């Protein structure tokens, strides 16, 4: 089954890093790390996502290469896509972004 990516409108979401970037492990027994088609390491970052109604969910976002964010950073998820998957009657949504960048707070000059 091939899934079609669904773009996620992040304009009304507050995204916060709650667990820093870590290489995604494909096989816990062998320690095999997931790579993309070019051989680059795929990282996953756990974030809290708050919508405009105050609902909060924890999600993991996959990204190629280690993003420059740390726990507590407000995050801009550039090119965030959701992929609906189903395996053996179970389903979920996997998220992937082109970039995860920290949103820097600016003070009055």
N, C-alpha and C positions, 0 to 999 in steps of 0.2 A: 504494500500500500504506500503510495507516494503522497506526502502531505504538501499542501500549498501554504507558504508562509503568509501570515496575516500581520500587516503593519500595526504597531501599537502607537496610539496618539499619546505621547508623554507630556503634552502641554499642560494638562490639569492634574498631573501626578507629582507627588513629592517622593523621591527615591533616595534612600539612605543606606549606605553600606553597613551591614551588621556583622559580616564575617569576611575578612579580607580575601584577596585573590589566592587561589590554590590551583595547582595543575589538576585537571580532571582525571581521575583514575578509572580506567576501563576494567581492569581485573585486579581485585584486591589481593588475590593469591599470588600473582606474578608481579604486581606493582606496575603493570603496563599503563603508560600515560597516553591519553588521547591526543592525537595530532590531526591537523587539518590536511587537505589534499596536497599542500605544499611542504608538509613535514613540520610545521610550526606547532608548538605546544598550545593546546586549548585549555584555558583557565575557566574556573567557575567562581562566581562571586555571589554570596547570599546578601540580598537586599530586602529592606522593608519598603513596601509600596503603599502610599496613602493616597486615596482618591479624593475628589472634591467634596465627598460626603463624610469624610473621616474614617472610612473603612480601611483597614490595614491588612495586608497579606505579606507573608514571607515568600520570596521566590528566589530561585537560582538563575543567574544569567550566564550563559556561555559566551566566551570571547576569545579570539585568537590573539595570543601575546598577553603579557602581564600588564593590566591597566594601572595607571599611576594614582590609585586611590587606596585609602586606608579606612579602617573601622571608624565610623562616625561622620565620614564625609557625606555631604549632599552630592548626589550624582546626576549627571546628565547622560542618559542612555541614548546614544546616537544610533539611529537606524535600528531601533528595537523591533524585533519580529517575534511572533508567537507561532509555534508549530503544534498543532493538535496531533496527538499520537494515540494509538490503541494497540494493545497487545493482550491476547488471551482474555478479552472481555474487560480489561482495565484500560483506562484512558487518562490522559492528562495533557498539559500544555508545557512544551519546552520553550525556553526563551533564549534568544541569541541577539547580540548587539554588534554593530561595527566598531563602536568605541564606548568606553565608560570613562567619563572625564569628571574630575571634581568641579563642583560649582563653588567658585571662590566668592566669599562675602566681601563686598566693597564698603568701605567706610566713607563718611563725608570728607571731602577734600577741602 
